Amino acid sequence: MPSTGRRRRFVRRAILLLLLLLALAGCGGSDGTETAAPAGAVRELDNVLALRSDFEADTGKTRLLLLFSPT
């Protein structure tokens, strides 16, 4: 009969293996039917009024605004 130390190691390894398999199963890819939305063009805006008019023109759409600083 195996000692309790060996049994504990076996149980720990079995649990770790099970958790690893579950994690890998959750990382499965898609079936390929999903497609990403086409990306819009990146534009440089010179003033806030142009930004505001473009932002308000797309009411009801999801928008992403990124501000980059050279510093």
C-alpha positions as CSV (number, residue, x, y, z in Angstrom):
1,M,0.0,0.0,0.0
2,P,1.4,3.4,-0.9
3,S,2.4,5.8,1.8
4,T,0.3,8.8,2.5
5,G,3.1,11.1,1.1
6,R,3.0,9.4,-2.2
7,R,-0.8,9.4,-2.3
8,R,-0.8,13.2,-1.6
9,R,1.7,13.9,-4.4
10,F,-0.4,11.8,-6.7
11,V,-3.6,13.6,-5.8
12,R,-1.9,17.0,-6.1
13,R,-0.5,16.1,-9.6
14,A,-3.9,14.8,-10.7
15,I,-5.6,18.0,-9.5
16,L,-3.0,20.2,-11.3
17,L,-3.4,18.2,-14.4
18,L,-7.1,18.5,-14.3
19,L,-6.9,22.3,-13.8
20,L,-4.5,22.6,-16.6
21,L,-6.8,20.6,-18.9
22,L,-9.7,22.7,-17.9
23,A,-7.8,25.9,-18.5
24,L,-6.7,24.7,-22.0
25,A,-10.2,23.7,-22.9
26,G,-11.4,27.2,-22.0
27,C,-8.8,28.7,-24.4
28,G,-10.3,27.0,-27.4
29,G,-10.6,29.1,-30.6
30,S,-13.7,30.1,-32.4
31,D,-15.3,28.2,-35.3
32,G,-14.1,30.9,-37.7
33,T,-17.5,32.4,-38.4
34,E,-16.8,35.6,-36.4
35,T,-15.2,38.5,-38.3
36,A,-13.8,41.7,-37.0
37,A,-15.4,45.0,-38.0
38,P,-13.3,46.9,-40.6
39,A,-11.0,49.5,-39.0
40,G,-11.4,53.1,-39.7
41,A,-8.7,55.4,-40.8
42,V,-6.5,57.1,-38.3
43,R,-6.7,60.9,-38.7
44,E,-4.8,63.7,-37.2
45,L,-7.1,66.5,-36.0
46,D,-5.9,70.1,-35.9
47,N,-8.5,71.6,-33.7
48,V,-11.2,70.6,-31.2
49,L,-14.1,71.8,-33.4
50,A,-13.2,69.1,-36.1
51,L,-13.1,66.5,-33.4
52,R,-16.4,67.6,-31.9
53,S,-18.2,67.6,-35.3
54,D,-16.8,64.1,-36.2
55,F,-17.7,62.8,-32.8
56,E,-21.3,64.1,-33.0
57,A,-21.8,62.8,-36.6
58,D,-21.5,59.2,-35.4
59,T,-24.1,59.3,-32.7
60,G,-25.3,55.8,-31.8
61,K,-22.0,54.1,-32.9
62,T,-19.2,52.8,-30.8
63,R,-16.3,55.2,-30.9
64,L,-12.7,55.0,-29.7
65,L,-10.8,58.2,-29.1
66,L,-7.0,57.9,-28.5
67,L,-4.9,60.8,-27.4
68,F,-1.1,60.5,-28.0
69,S,1.4,62.8,-26.4
70,P,5.0,63.2,-27.7
71,T,6.3,63.5,-24.2
